[in-house]
Amino acid sequence: MDKKRSNPALCMRLIRLVRPLAGFMVLAVCMGVAGNLCAVFIPVLGTRGVLEVLGAVRIWDLKWIFVLLILLAASRGFLRYGEQTCNHFIAFKLLALIRDKVFKALRRLCPAKLEGKEKGNLISVITSDIELLEVFYAHTISPILIAFFMSLIMCLFIGHYHPGLGIFAAGAYLVVGVVIPVLISGMSRDYGALFRKQTGELSSYVLDSLRGLEENIQYRMEEKRLEEMDDRADALSVQESRLKKTAGRNTALTNTAVLALDLGMLFLAAALYMRHAVSFEGAVTAAVALMSSFGPVIALANLGSTLQQTFAAGNRVMDLLDEEPATEEIAGQPETDFDGAKAEHITFGYGEDIILSDFSVEIPKNRIIGIKGRSGSGKSTFLKLMMRFWETQKGRILISDRNINGINTGNLRQMESFVTQETHLFHDSIENNIRIAKLDATREEIEKACRMASIHEFICSLPKGYDTPVGELGDTLSGGEKQRIALARSFLHDAPLILLDEPTSNLDSLNEGAVLKALDEEKEGKTMILVSHRESTMGIADQVYAVENGRMS
């Protein structure tokens, strides 16, 4: 999903997340306004002191001006620290909230909507893109509010000397805080989105290259992959250079505008003084006040270029959160006990590519049903439909005479255990990798499951036994060892319906025989759907069906 949102619409969605922390935001804005007022009135009071020394005005005692200057300088430091503390507290709390939402979204989308997505791109979204939103929450929302209230207060302060001065100040703040950011944002509108996209693509390419390192070396593809990586990195550098040039133009334009507006205020104040429309003290104070009060609106001007990357990152995160799952989570239905299953006239395809067509099969309780067929005939797809990773387009799948579309998702997954062709192992110990099937399992239960999967003796032969780490992606184990660990998980899960997708494809004949014997012994009280292209594997099946062109025969 790649949905184009306007920046204001995206801002509103991001701002709505701040509601639970609105109190901290109000505190940050109040401290920010107070701190900036302290910063502005230090030079204003200093100007008053100079005027007092020169005898131009006789309003305050000079010593009180020095006392106030010290108090304002000290307060400015404390208030600035407090403002930044609140802003970053809000930012990091909200980043944690967004990460939680993203991982919940990934859980909803998995596995159907994540098939085919680039893993490096997903990693980029859940790490750097979410992290970039810190700029929005810590350095955007409160600075905008601070700039607004500061501009309002300063317009009133400057305007009380003469309305014309207040109107000029309002125009100056609008030019620096609104016109320039909008102008710069328009100039760099697509740069940020393209930069984030290229960053994700480079992450995917690097991850893909690392995972295929052995193949790259074997077929002498290292140089070609490295050249492609360099080309992608160079393209990313070009895009980053464009962003930096835009930021440089933004800074130059802002500084030029501030200088021009300062001069404009000086000329206007001098003209009004010459016409006796404002006092000398008022003209000088107004000019100094404007010159020293551009800080908050300059902060907004600087956001013009940096926010484009933030908005691009925000859009990528929102795309993930807004992605509709292939199947919705079901809850609130009566619990179902397993009492056989069947598929009735199923038709299913990926896009226009029909995989299963009018497919039907009966799966009696406590039986092993074998399904064989060539690659691409729909055997594995049928098991995914049984797990409700996808929904059938026509027909229905029944468990205990109930349509699985009306069975609670948790209940359905508890009744089923799915052993896939490719086993994923986490970067953890062998025991913990098996324990995910039943978190409260005892060591005795885990060992029993491993004996049934003919992997117990191998595990015991390892230096650390069940505490042996499997390495990242299980790369310290062979394909057959991974597959037997997957079978051990299935036995530990102890579901009444076991779905086996090529469970012996990575095993030699000796281990295949041991696993098939375990499956045959386990069939008491279990129902199994066994998908395989091996005739030897089908030997334990009570009934074997063949799938051809998506139809059962």
N, C-alpha and C positions, 0 to 999 in steps of 0.2 A: 504494500500500500504506500503510495507516494502522493499525499494530499497537499495541495498548495493552500496555505492559510495566509491571510493578511497579517502583517506585524501587529496591528492593534488587537485582532482576534486572538493571536497567540499570547500576547501580553495579558489579556484578560483571563485566559485559562491558567496561565502561570500565577497571576496575582491571586486568583481564587484559592489557591493552595495556602496562601498566607493567613487565611481567616483564623485558624486555631492559634496563631501567634500574633494576632493583631495588637495585643497589649505591648509586646516587645517592639513592634513596628512604630507604634505611637511614641513610645519612649525614645527610640532611636531618632525619630524625626524631631522631637522636642529638643533633645540634646544637640542634634545637628544644627538646628536653627539658632539655639542659644550660643553654641560654640562659634558659629559664623558671625553672629552679631558681635561677640567679643572680639573676633579678628578684625571686623570692620571698624569698630569704635576705638581700637587702639590707635590707628593713624588719625582718626577724627579727633580724638582727645589730644593726641600729640600736636595736631594743627592748632587746636584751641590753646595749648600751652605756649606754642610759638607766638601766637597772636597776643597772648597775655604778656609775654616778655617784650614784644615789640610795642606794646601799649595800644594795639589796635582795638582790643576789647578789654573790658574790666568786668568779668562776670564771676569767675571762681577764684578761690585761693589756689595758687600754684601747687602748694604741697598736696592738696586734695586731688589734683589732677594726677600727680605722681602715684599717690596711693591707689587711685582707680586704675591707672595703667598696670600696676603690678597685679592687682586683683583680676583684671581682665586677662592678662597674659597667663596667670596660673589657672584660671577657670577654663580658658581655651584648651589647655592641655588635657585637663580632666574630662571635659565635655567631649572632646574629640575621641579620647580613648573609650569613653562610655558608648558613644555612637557606634564606633567600629565594633566594639564587643557585642552590642545588640544585633547589629547587622550580620555579623558572622555567625552568631548563635542561631539566628533565623535561617541563614543560608545553609548551614550544616545540618540543622534539624530537617529542613525541607529536602535537602539532597538525600538524606536517609529515607524520608517518606517516599520520594520519587523512585529510589532504588527498590523499595519494597513493592511499589505499584508495578514497576517494570518486571520484577521477578514473578509477581503474580500473573502478569500478562503473558510472560513466557510459558508459565505453567499451563495457562488456558490454551495457548496456541499450540503447544507441543502435543504430539509430534507432527501432526498433519501440516500446519501452517509454517513450520520451521524447516520442512524438507526442502532442500534446494537453496535455502538462504545461505549466504556466505557467512561462515562462522566468524571470520575476522571482522566483518562489518558489524555483526551483533556485538562482538567484544568491544569494538570502538564505541558503539552506542551506550552500552552499559557502564563504560569506564570514562573515556574522555568527554563524550557528549554530555553525560549527566554532570560531570565535574565542571564543565564549562558554564552550566547554569548558575554556578556560584557567583559569576559576574553579575547576573541579572538580580539575584536576591540580595547580594551584599553591596553591590555598587550601582544599582539602577533604580530600584523602587524608591528607597528613602532619599537618594540624591535628587530625584525628580520632585518629590514633595518638599524637600528642603529648599530647592531652588525656587519653587513656586512661592512658598511662604516668605522666604528671604526677599525675593523680588517685590512682593506686595508690601512688606514692611519698609523696605528701602525706598520704594516709590512714594509711600506716604511720608517718610522722613524727609526726603529730598524735596517733595512737593510742598511741604509746609513752608519752605522758604519762598517758593513761587510755583504755581501750577505748571508753567511751561517747563520748568526743570524736572518736575515729576513725570510729565508726559514723555520728555526726552529719555529719561531713565527707563521708563517702561518699554519704549521702543528699542533701546539698547539691549535690554535683557531679552526681549523677544528675538532680536537678530542673532545674538550669540547663543541663546539657549534653545531656540526653536528652528529658526530659518536655516542656520548653518548645519545642525545635525540632520535635518530633513534632506537638505541638499547633498550632503556627503553620503547619507544613507542611500539615496537614490543612485549616486555614482557607483557605489559598491554593492548594489543589491544582490547580484548573482555570484559575486566573488566568494562570499562566506559559505553559501550552500555548496558551491563547487569544491571549495577547499575541504569541507567536512566529508563530502562524498569521496573525493580522492584519498583522503586520510583513511577512510574505512576500506576502500579498495586495496590500498597498499598494505594495510594490516592483514586483509584476507590473503593477499598474494604471499606475504612473508610467512604467515602461518601454514599455508598450503606447501610452500617450499620446504619448510622445516619438517613437516609431517612426511613429505616424500623425499627426504634427504638420501635414503638408501637407493631409491630408484634413480635420482638425479646423478648419483655417483656411478651407479651401474651402467647407465646409458650415456654417461659423459655429457649430461645436460647442465652441469654446474655453471659453465660460462654463459650459456644462453639465459638461464634463469637469473643469473647475476646481472646480465646486461638489461634484462627486462625490469629487474628491481631498480637498477640505476635510472632507467628511463622514467619509471613511475615516480621515483624520488625527485628527479629533476623537474618533472611536470608539477609536482607538489610544491617544489621550491619556487617555481615561476608564479604559481598562484599565491603563495605566501608573500612573494615580492610585490605582487599587485596590491595585496591587502596593506602591506607596510607603506607603499607609495601613497595609497589613499589616506592612510593615517597621517603621513607626513603633510600631504596637502591640507588635510583637516586642521592640523596644528598651525600651519602657516596662515591659512585663511582666518582661523579664530584669532590668532595673535594680531594680525593686521587689522581685523575688524575692531578688536578691543582698543588698539592704539588710535584708530580713526575716531571711535566713539568717545574716547577720553578727550581727544582734541576738540571734538564737537561740543562736549560739555563745557570745556574751558572757554571756547569762543562764545557759547550761549550765555554762560554765567557772566563773562566779561561784558557782553553786550547789554545784558539786563542791569548790571551794575552801573554802566555808563548812562543808562536811562533812568537811574535811581529807582528801578523796579525791585531791587534787592540790595541788601546791605553788603559791605565788603566781606564781613564775617560769614554771611549766608552764602555768598558766591564761592568763597574759598572752601567752606565746609561741604557744600553740595558737590563740588568738583572732586574733592578728596574722597568723599563718601562713595561716589560712583566708581572711582578708580580702584578703590579697595574692596568693592563688593562684587566683582565679577567672578570670584572663585566658584560659587555653586553653579552658575550658568556655564562656565568654562568646562566644569565636570560633565555637564550634559553634552556640550559640543564634542568632547572627546569620546562620548559614547557612540557618535554617528557611525564610525567605522568598526569599532570593536563589537558593537551590538549585532552586526550582520552575522558574525560567526556564532554568536549566542543564539540568535533567532534560528539559524540553520540547524544548530544542535538541538534546540527546543523542538523544531519541526520533526526531526528524526526521532526524538524520544516520543512525541505525541503520535507519530505514525505508528509506532510500536504499540502504544497504549490503546489506540483506536482500532487496531487490527481486529477484525471479527474472527473468532475461532471457527474451525470447521465443524465442531460439535460443541454444543453448550453443556455446561455442567448441570446434571440433574440431581435434585434433592427433594425431600418431602414426600416421596412415594413409599408405599408399604415395602418392607424388606422381602426379598425373594430367596428361597432356598433352591439349590440346583436340582433339577429333576429332568435332565435331558435337554437337548437343543436341536434346532433345525433351521435351515435357510429355505425360504420359499421364493422362487422366481426373482432372484436378485439380478439387477443390472447396475453396473457401476463402471465409471471410467474417469480418467484424469483429463479434464478438458474434453476434447472431441475424440480422444483415444479410448474406445470402449475395451475394458479389460475382462469384465464378467458380463455375460448376456444370458438372461433367463436361467440363472444358476440355482439349483436346488439340491439339498442334501439332508439326510436324516442322521442325527447324532444321538443314539440311545445312551442312557445312563450306564456307566460301568463298562463301556466298550472302547476299543481302540479303533478309530476310523482313520484309514490311510488315504491320502490324496496325492496322486502323482501326476506329473505332466512336465512338458518342456519349460524352459525358462521363459518368463513373460506370459505364461498361460493364465495367471491370476491366483495361483496357490497362496502366495504370501499376502496378496491383497485381501483374500478372503479372511485370513487370520486377523488382519488389521481391522476389517469390518466387524469381526466378532468382538474385538476389544473396543469397538466404537471410536477408533481414532478417526475414522471417516464415517459418514452416514450413507446408507444405500440410496441410490437415485430412484430405483424401482424395487418392489418386493420388500421383504422384511426378514429379520432374523429374530427368532424366538428362543427364549430360555425359560424353561418351565411354563411353556405356553404363554409367555408374556413378551411383548415386543421390547427389545433391549432399549429402544428409544424412550420407554417409560420406566426403566429401572434406574434407581439411584446410581450415579457414577461410582461412588465408593463401594456400594454393594456389588456392582458388576465387576469391578477390578478385584474385589475380595474373592469372588467366585472363580476368577480366571487367573492363570499363570502363563505368561507368554515368554517363550525362549526363542529369541531371534537368531538370524544367521550371524550377525555381528554383535559380539558381546562388548558392552562398555564397562570398563573397570575404572574406578576412581583411584586417585593418587593416595592410597591408604593401604592398610594391611589386608591380607587375604581374608582374615576373619571378618573384618568390618565390611569388606566388599560382599561377603555372603550374607552378613547379618541384615543388610538393608531389606531383605525379604521378610524379616520378622525381627523387629528391633529389640524385643524382650527375650529373644531366644537364648538358651543356655549354651555353654560350650558343648555339652553332650548332644544337644539337638543339632548343632552345626556339624559336629563330627559325623553324626548318623546320616545327615543329608549328603555329606561329602563321600561317605562310604558307598552310598547308593549311586553316586555319580562317578565312582571309581577314581576319585582324586585324593582320597584321604592319605594313602601311602605316599603319594608324591609330595603332598604338603608336609608330612612328617619327616621326609628326607631332607627338607630345606633347613639351613642353619637356625633360623628363627621360627620354624614351623608355621603355625597359623598367624604369628605376628610378623611374618615376612612382608615387607612393602612390595607392592606390585609394580611400582614405577608409574610415571605419567602415561595414561592411556593403556596401562597394563603391558608396557613394552618389554618387561622382563620375562613375560610368559609367552609360550607358543600359542598358535591359534587353537590347537586341540585342548590345551590346558585352560584357556579362557572359556571354551565352550563347555567344558565339564564343570567349571565354576558356575556358569549360567544354569546348568542343570541342577547343581547343588542348591542354588537360589530357589529354583522352581520347586524342588522337593521340600525345602524349608518353608516356603510359603504355604504349602499344604492346601492348595485350592482344589476343589472337586473337578474343575475343568482345566486340563493342561493343553496349551497350544504349543506345538513343537514345530518350528520352521527349520528344516534341515539340521536336526540336532546332532547328526554324526558326520556332517560334511567335512569337518577338519580332523577326523579321528582315523587312526589306522584300524585294520581289521580286528586286532586284538582288543583295543579299547572300545571299538564299536560293539563288539560282542558283549563286553562287560556292561556297557551302558544300556544296550537293548535288553539284556537280562534283567537289569535293575528296573527298567521301565515295565517289563512284563510282570515282574514281581509286584510292582507298585500299583498295577491296574486294579487291584481289589479296592473297591470304593472310589475309584477314580475314572474319569472319562477323559480320553485323549484324542486330539486331532493331530495326526502325524503327517506332516508335509515333507516329502523327500523325492529325489529322483533316483535314489538307490533301491534296487530290487531287494538287496539284502536287508535294508532297513524295514521294508514293508513286510518282512516275514513275521513280525509280531502283531500285525494288524488283524483285527477280527473281520474287517471288510475293507476293501480297497476300491477307491473310485479314481478314474482317470479324467483329467481336465484337458480339453482340446478346444482351442479358439474360444475360451471363456465359458464353455458348456461342459456339464458333467456327462460322463459316459460310463 
